[in-house]
Amino acid sequence: MFRGNLRGSGSSKRSDFTLRHALSKLGKLADRSSKARDVLLGVGRMAAFTLDMCHNQLSDGFHDQLHAVSKDISSLSDYEGHLSDKAQFLLDAVLGFITIEQNDIFKVLTIASVVGVPPTLMAGIWGMNFKVMPELNWTFGYPFAWAVIVASGVVPLIWFWKRGWF
């Protein structure tokens, strides 16, 4: 999970595939672990039941073997619990990577909207064909409108660049 680059070759499509593959693989591993836990629980109950109910009928050798099986089942159950915890940790890590990917997407959308909306608004206002617009009679009205439109797009870009968003 933490070895290599989950983003693949930088492609969003490759990144999605890699993250989906990691989630699928983790799901399969967690399912196997769950099945192993069920088997261990069943075998452990059978060993405990046999030791409790048939204590007097068992030979000493078989009795010792059942005790060893019970201890092994307990040890394997603990190990399976460790593996389940690790699978949960890895699942949380994959979900964290997905959240980071989503944040990157929203960052791009935020930059695009903050940079694109003000110039569009200015162009929309000055594009209205009203009879009384002071800028129409002003000699520098057209260059002023262009300057405001360009500045309203460039200023947010500079602000995002200084904040390290791109």
C-alpha positions as CSV (number, residue, x, y, z in Angstrom):
1,M,0.0,0.0,0.0
2,F,2.8,2.4,0.9
3,R,5.3,1.2,-1.6
4,G,5.4,2.8,-4.9
5,N,3.2,5.5,-6.3
6,L,-0.6,4.9,-6.0
7,R,-1.2,7.6,-8.5
8,G,0.3,5.5,-11.2
9,S,1.8,7.5,-14.1
10,G,0.1,10.7,-13.0
11,S,-3.0,9.9,-15.0
12,S,-6.3,10.3,-13.2
13,K,-7.7,7.2,-14.9
14,R,-4.7,5.2,-13.8
15,S,-5.0,6.5,-10.3
16,D,-8.7,5.5,-10.1
17,F,-7.8,2.0,-11.4
18,T,-5.0,1.6,-8.9
19,L,-7.2,2.7,-5.9
20,R,-10.1,0.6,-7.0
21,H,-7.8,-2.4,-7.4
22,A,-6.3,-1.8,-3.9
23,L,-9.8,-1.6,-2.4
24,S,-10.9,-4.8,-4.2
25,K,-7.7,-6.7,-3.1
26,L,-8.2,-5.5,0.5
27,G,-11.8,-6.6,0.4
28,K,-10.8,-10.1,-0.7
29,L,-8.1,-10.3,2.0
30,A,-10.6,-9.2,4.7
31,D,-13.1,-11.8,3.5
32,R,-10.5,-14.6,3.7
33,S,-9.5,-13.5,7.2
34,S,-13.2,-13.5,8.2
35,K,-13.6,-17.1,6.9
36,A,-10.4,-18.1,8.7
37,R,-11.8,-16.6,11.9
38,D,-15.0,-18.6,11.5
39,V,-13.1,-21.9,11.0
40,L,-10.9,-21.2,14.0
41,L,-13.9,-20.4,16.2
42,G,-15.6,-23.6,15.1
43,V,-12.5,-25.8,15.7
44,G,-11.8,-24.1,19.0
45,R,-15.4,-24.7,20.2
46,M,-15.2,-28.4,19.1
47,A,-11.9,-28.9,21.0
48,A,-13.2,-27.2,24.1
49,F,-16.5,-29.1,24.0
50,T,-14.6,-32.4,23.5
51,L,-12.3,-31.6,26.5
52,D,-15.2,-30.7,28.7
53,M,-17.7,-33.5,27.8
54,C,-15.4,-36.4,27.2
55,H,-12.7,-35.7,29.8
56,N,-13.0,-39.1,31.4
57,Q,-13.2,-41.1,28.1
58,L,-10.1,-39.6,26.5
59,S,-6.6,-41.1,26.8
60,D,-3.9,-39.0,28.3
61,G,-2.2,-38.6,24.9
62,F,-5.4,-37.5,23.1
63,H,-6.2,-35.2,26.1
64,D,-2.8,-33.5,25.7
65,Q,-3.2,-33.2,22.0
66,L,-6.6,-31.5,22.4
67,H,-5.0,-29.0,24.9
68,A,-2.2,-28.3,22.4
69,V,-4.9,-27.8,19.7
70,S,-6.8,-25.4,22.0
71,K,-3.6,-23.4,22.6
72,D,-2.8,-23.3,18.9
73,I,-6.3,-22.2,18.1
74,S,-6.0,-19.4,20.7
75,S,-2.7,-18.3,19.2
76,L,-4.0,-18.4,15.6
77,S,-7.1,-16.5,16.7
78,D,-4.9,-13.8,18.1
79,Y,-2.8,-13.7,14.9
80,E,-6.0,-13.5,12.8
81,G,-7.1,-10.6,15.0
82,H,-3.8,-8.9,14.2
83,L,-4.3,-9.5,10.5
84,S,-7.8,-8.1,10.7
85,D,-6.5,-5.0,12.4
86,K,-3.8,-4.6,9.7
87,A,-6.4,-5.0,6.9
88,Q,-8.5,-2.3,8.6
89,F,-5.5,0.0,8.8
90,L,-4.7,-0.6,5.1
91,L,-8.4,0.0,4.2
92,D,-8.2,3.3,6.1
93,A,-5.0,4.2,4.3
94,V,-6.7,3.5,0.9
95,L,-9.6,5.6,1.8
96,G,-7.2,8.3,2.9
97,F,-5.6,8.2,-0.5
98,I,-9.0,8.5,-2.2
99,T,-9.8,11.5,0.0
100,I,-6.5,13.1,-1.1
101,E,-7.4,12.5,-4.8
102,Q,-10.8,14.0,-4.2
103,N,-9.2,17.0,-2.5
104,D,-6.9,17.5,-5.5
105,I,-9.9,17.4,-7.9
106,F,-11.9,19.9,-5.8
107,K,-8.8,22.2,-5.6
108,V,-8.7,22.3,-9.4
109,L,-12.4,23.0,-9.6
110,T,-12.0,25.8,-6.9
111,I,-9.2,27.4,-8.8
112,A,-11.1,27.2,-12.1
113,S,-14.2,28.8,-10.6
114,V,-12.4,31.5,-8.7
115,V,-10.3,32.4,-11.7
116,G,-13.1,32.1,-14.3
117,V,-16.1,33.6,-12.6
118,P,-15.0,37.3,-12.0
119,P,-13.8,37.9,-15.6
120,T,-17.0,36.3,-16.9
121,L,-19.0,38.6,-14.6
122,M,-17.2,41.7,-15.8
123,A,-17.5,40.8,-19.4
124,G,-21.2,40.0,-18.8
125,I,-21.8,43.4,-17.2
126,W,-20.0,45.3,-19.9
127,G,-21.5,43.2,-22.6
128,M,-25.1,44.4,-21.7
129,N,-26.3,46.8,-24.3
130,F,-27.6,49.6,-22.0
131,K,-28.0,53.1,-23.3
132,V,-26.4,54.8,-20.4
133,M,-23.0,53.2,-19.5
134,P,-20.3,55.8,-18.5
135,E,-17.5,53.6,-19.9
136,L,-18.9,53.8,-23.4
137,N,-18.1,57.5,-23.8
138,W,-14.8,57.4,-22.0
139,T,-11.7,57.3,-24.1
140,F,-10.1,54.6,-22.0
141,G,-13.3,52.7,-21.3
142,Y,-12.4,49.7,-23.6
143,P,-8.8,49.3,-22.3
144,F,-10.0,49.8,-18.7
145,A,-12.6,47.0,-19.2
146,W,-9.9,44.7,-20.6
147,A,-7.5,45.5,-17.7
148,V,-10.2,44.8,-15.1
149,I,-11.2,41.5,-16.8
150,V,-7.6,40.3,-17.0
151,A,-6.7,41.5,-13.5
152,S,-9.8,39.8,-12.1
153,G,-8.5,36.5,-13.5
154,V,-4.7,37.0,-12.9
155,V,-5.0,38.2,-9.3
156,P,-6.6,35.0,-8.0
157,L,-4.0,32.9,-10.0
158,I,-1.2,34.8,-8.3
159,W,-2.8,34.3,-4.9
160,F,-3.3,30.5,-5.4
161,W,0.3,30.3,-6.7
162,K,1.7,32.0,-3.6
163,R,-0.3,29.6,-1.4
164,G,1.3,26.7,-3.3
165,W,-1.9,25.3,-4.8
166,F,-0.2,24.7,-8.1
